[in-house]
Amino acid sequence: MLPSGVLKCPECDYEIRDAQASNAAIDFFNKINNAQTEQQRIDIIKRFPIPNTREDIKEFLNRAKAEVEADYNPDDYMQNQLHEAWMVCFNNIKNRVKAMPQNDRDEFLDIIGDTAINVFKIKIAKAKKGKDKIELIQSYPIELTPNNLTSFADFIEAQIVYSNPIVEVFKEILLLVLTCCTSGIALLIYLAIFLTKNKMETGTFFDNKTAINDAYLVRLTEIQSQTLLLEKNPNARERISSAIRTIKRKKSQKILTYVLIPIIAILLVVLFFVIVFSL
């Protein structure tokens, strides 16, 4: 006698194949295709029970993977709802896989992890507001495995935002000139607008690029704390450490810039008045 949900006989390792359950994927796809409305299709995708046989899980996972990685328009309400329905289905499959015996779930976890990373990339690319993008970067759930850890580290390292030094220098020079010409009023107005805009867009007083880098820093630090995972992939450990150092260096440079600009501007204003009154 075997309990329900067992994939292999514990005595002889025979793989259990439930004929009725093996038709679940066909039934699922038929119901989706025969749905009368988009809302019906969405409800079926969200609520259909995921079977526990290996073949069906593979069928469901392959279909859900294709759907959640497909391009969609987040501004189209129905497309967005359909995509979210497939995400619910994908998460249900993930929970079913986690309930499987360790030996049976490893190959599925790699697929789930790769899919989650691809969806993570899609959602970040489609996020329009700075706050939404930052929240995704910090908290979007991803199943990391030793096999996909390197690709995830590479992606984050490639996403680190670098400011254009020429543009930054030009902006500083322009601000200093305006500050000298307006006796410091331009500096105060600029700082007020700059800080208010950043607070509204990112939730912090840093600009969008620095805030995004900070979000990646949170994610990388979280991964860096997963010692057991990193021990299985030493190359990823070094890449993550390198990315963390890069982000911290960039932030230090940005903070230094924020501090130096007002100081230099004030000194120039003082020098301007000294020169004017000495004449």
Backbone hydrogen bonds, N-H to C=O, Kabsch-Sander energy under -0.5 kcal/mol:
donor,donor_aa,acceptor,acceptor_aa,energy
6,V,3,P,-1.2
9,C,14,Y,-2.3
13,D,9,C,-2.4
16,I,7,L,-2.7
18,D,16,I,-0.5
19,A,17,R,-0.7
22,S,18,D,-2.3
23,N,20,Q,-1.0
24,A,21,A,-2.0
27,D,23,N,-2.4
28,F,24,A,-2.7
29,F,25,A,-2.6
30,N,26,I,-2.3
31,K,27,D,-2.3
32,I,28,F,-2.0
33,N,29,F,-2.4
34,N,30,N,-2.0
35,A,32,I,-1.0
41,R,37,T,-1.9
42,I,38,E,-2.4
43,D,39,Q,-2.3
44,I,40,Q,-2.3
45,I,41,R,-2.2
46,K,42,I,-2.1
47,R,43,D,-2.1
48,F,44,I,-1.8
57,I,53,T,-2.5
58,K,54,R,-2.1
59,E,55,E,-2.1
60,F,56,D,-3.0
61,L,57,I,-2.7
62,N,58,K,-2.3
63,R,59,E,-2.0
64,A,60,F,-2.8
65,K,61,L,-2.7
66,A,62,N,-1.9
67,E,63,R,-2.0
68,V,64,A,-2.7
69,E,65,K,-1.5
70,A,67,E,-0.8
76,D,73,N,-1.6
77,Y,75,D,-0.8
80,N,76,D,-2.8
81,Q,77,Y,-2.4
82,L,78,M,-2.4
83,H,79,Q,-2.4
84,E,80,N,-2.3
85,A,81,Q,-2.0
86,W,82,L,-2.1
87,M,83,H,-1.7
88,V,84,E,-2.0
89,C,85,A,-2.3
90,F,86,W,-2.8
91,N,87,M,-2.4
92,N,88,V,-2.1
93,I,89,C,-2.3
94,K,90,F,-2.2
95,N,91,N,-2.2
96,R,92,N,-2.0
97,V,93,I,-2.6
98,K,94,K,-2.2
99,A,95,N,-0.9
100,M,97,V,-1.8
104,D,101,P,-1.0
105,R,101,P,-1.4
106,D,102,Q,-1.0
109,L,105,R,-2.6
110,D,106,D,-1.7
111,I,107,E,-1.4
112,I,108,F,-2.9
113,G,109,L,-2.8
114,D,110,D,-2.4
115,T,111,I,-2.4
116,A,112,I,-2.6
117,I,113,G,-2.0
118,N,114,D,-2.1
119,V,115,T,-2.6
120,F,116,A,-2.3
121,K,117,I,-2.2
122,I,118,N,-2.1
123,K,119,V,-2.8
124,I,120,F,-2.0
125,A,121,K,-2.2
126,K,122,I,-1.7
127,A,123,K,-1.2
131,K,201,E,-0.8
133,K,129,K,-2.1
134,I,130,G,-2.4
135,E,131,K,-2.4
136,L,132,D,-2.1
137,I,133,K,-2.5
138,Q,134,I,-2.1
139,S,135,E,-2.2
140,Y,136,L,-2.4
144,L,142,I,-1.1
149,L,145,T,-1.5
152,F,148,N,-2.0
153,A,149,L,-2.4
154,D,150,T,-2.6
155,F,151,S,-2.1
156,I,152,F,-2.3
157,E,153,A,-2.4
158,A,154,D,-2.1
159,Q,155,F,-1.2
160,I,156,I,-0.8
160,I,157,E,-0.6
168,E,164,N,-2.3
169,V,165,P,-2.5
170,F,166,I,-2.4
171,K,167,V,-2.5
172,E,168,E,-2.1
173,I,169,V,-2.5
174,L,170,F,-2.6
175,L,171,K,-2.3
176,L,172,E,-2.4
177,V,173,I,-2.3
178,L,174,L,-2.4
179,T,175,L,-2.5
180,C,176,L,-2.3
181,C,177,V,-2.1
182,T,178,L,-1.6
183,S,180,C,-0.6
184,G,179,T,-2.3
185,I,182,T,-1.6
188,L,184,G,-1.7
189,I,185,I,-2.4
190,Y,186,A,-2.6
191,L,187,L,-2.7
192,A,188,L,-2.2
193,I,189,I,-2.5
194,F,190,Y,-3.0
195,L,191,L,-2.6
196,T,192,A,-2.0
197,K,193,I,-2.6
198,N,194,F,-2.2
199,K,195,L,-2.2
200,M,196,T,-2.0
201,E,197,K,-2.2
202,T,198,N,-2.8
203,G,198,N,-0.7
203,G,199,K,-1.2
204,T,198,N,-0.7
211,A,207,D,-2.5
212,I,208,N,-2.4
213,N,209,K,-2.2
214,D,210,T,-2.2
215,A,211,A,-1.9
216,Y,212,I,-2.3
217,L,213,N,-2.1
218,V,214,D,-2.0
219,R,215,A,-1.9
220,L,216,Y,-2.8
221,T,217,L,-2.4
222,E,218,V,-1.9
223,I,219,R,-2.1
224,Q,220,L,-2.6
225,S,221,T,-1.1
226,Q,223,I,-1.8
227,T,225,S,-1.8
230,L,226,Q,-2.1
231,E,227,T,-2.2
232,K,228,L,-0.6
232,K,229,L,-0.9
233,N,230,L,-1.4
236,A,233,N,-0.6
237,R,233,N,-1.4
238,E,234,P,-1.6
239,R,235,N,-1.9
240,I,236,A,-2.6
241,S,237,R,-2.2
242,S,238,E,-2.4
243,A,239,R,-2.3
244,I,240,I,-2.3
245,R,241,S,-2.2
246,T,242,S,-2.1
247,I,243,A,-2.4
248,K,244,I,-2.3
249,R,245,R,-2.2
250,K,246,T,-2.4
251,K,247,I,-2.4
252,S,248,K,-2.2
253,Q,249,R,-2.1
254,K,250,K,-2.2
255,I,251,K,-2.8
256,L,252,S,-2.2
257,T,253,Q,-2.0
258,Y,254,K,-2.3
259,V,255,I,-2.0
260,L,256,L,-2.7
261,I,257,T,-2.5
263,I,259,V,-1.4
264,I,260,L,-3.2
265,A,261,I,-2.6
266,I,262,P,-2.8
267,L,263,I,-2.4
268,L,264,I,-2.4
269,V,265,A,-2.4
270,V,266,I,-2.6
271,L,267,L,-2.7
272,F,268,L,-2.6
273,F,269,V,-2.4
274,V,270,V,-2.4
275,I,271,L,-2.4
276,V,272,F,-2.5
277,F,273,F,-2.8
278,S,274,V,-1.8
279,L,275,I,-1.3
